[in-house]
Amino acid sequence: MAYENANQRLSQTSYPPAFQEGAHNAVSTCLRITPSEKVTLITDEKTITVAAALTAELNYLGCPWNGFVLEELAARPLSTMPLAVLDDMESSQVSIFAVQVQQNELRSRMQMTDVVNRRRMRHAHMVNITPDIMVQGMRANFAEVDALSQAVLNSVKQASYVRATTAAGTDIHVALNSEYKWFKTSGIISTEKWGNLPGGECFTAPGELNGVFVVDGVVGDYLCERYGILQDTPLSIAIEDNRIVRISCENKELERDFWAYTHTDGNSDRVGEFAIGTNIGVDRVIGNILQDEKFPGIHIAFGDPYGAHTGAPWKSSTHIDVVGLGFNIWLGSAEGEHQIMREGVFLLPH
């Protein structure tokens, strides 16, 4: 079988001892895997030591699992997810995707998450996980992150709009659509919604977002690795009725790449996600979207709105997150406004 060599290889690969706490969090705290559950573990050559740490936790737990190293199955970038992986997921209760993604692989990941959604699997999406994240965001106290995330979720569900500003120039107004669902992905993963690890966010699809969003944190997908942290060359995005109308950045290459990405299809320039990061175990952005989108504050994404979960009735072939820093956030309703974050610090009890 395709997984037999990978199982042996992953079990025999050494990894830094510092990874153990984060791997234990993933397997036992976040996914709550039991010895009777089968797991599909998907990784690649660049992420082999992280996968080995996860393997050690699975072996310690004693659950059945099958591992797959993508380069052993297909050429990268993937045009489709290998059938061996998808077939194995059909008999698993849990899946873990710990991979460094490449350009134009979104379709293959969507094929994988389609199986997750259909079968209501618990799925840990560890896209672009790195050694830094294993010893930072993955070591968070996810019980505390979950408590804060629940407090945020309770608050935003009562709001009709969100208003947010930053010192860098962000000034947005977000009208919320009561027909779109809010989701909490705090690192405690359930069958209701697969989640990224490290976790820590509440998200929805916005009803209508207007204003200027200044990206002085990071942009997502493969552009994150290419351009890193943007504090010195922020990207300013003007948005009207959920659509990008213009962008500006001193780094003209980034400006061109971001504009091209967000004009891939007819909805690539549309705000599909509005989210509040809640991982209080993360104290700075590091230039990796997997962790940086969980940084306390706001991030939005252009493209697909995860309609299977949010209820938004449209789709896109792309999805790219953008992260800002140092937010002031107010929630508004018929009773008035109240502030839940001041200069990047939550004001909610948790």
Secondary structure, DSSP 8 states (H G I E B T S, - for coil): -HHHHHHHHHHH----GGGHHHHHIIIIIIS---TT--EEEEE-GGGHHHHHHHHHHHHHHT--EEEEEGGGTS-SS-SS--HHHHHHHTT-SEEEEEE---TT-HHHHHHHHHHHHHHT-EEEEEET--HHHHTTGGGS-HHHHHHHHHHHHHHHTT-SEEEEEETTS-EEEEE--TTS--EEESS---SSS-EESS--EEEE--SEEEEEEEESS-B-HHHHHHH---SSS-EEEEEETTEEEEEE-S-HHHHHHHHHHTTSSTTTTBEEEEEEE--TT--S--S-HHHHTTSSEEEEEEE---HHHH------S-EEEEE--SEEEEEEETTEEEEEEETTEE-S--
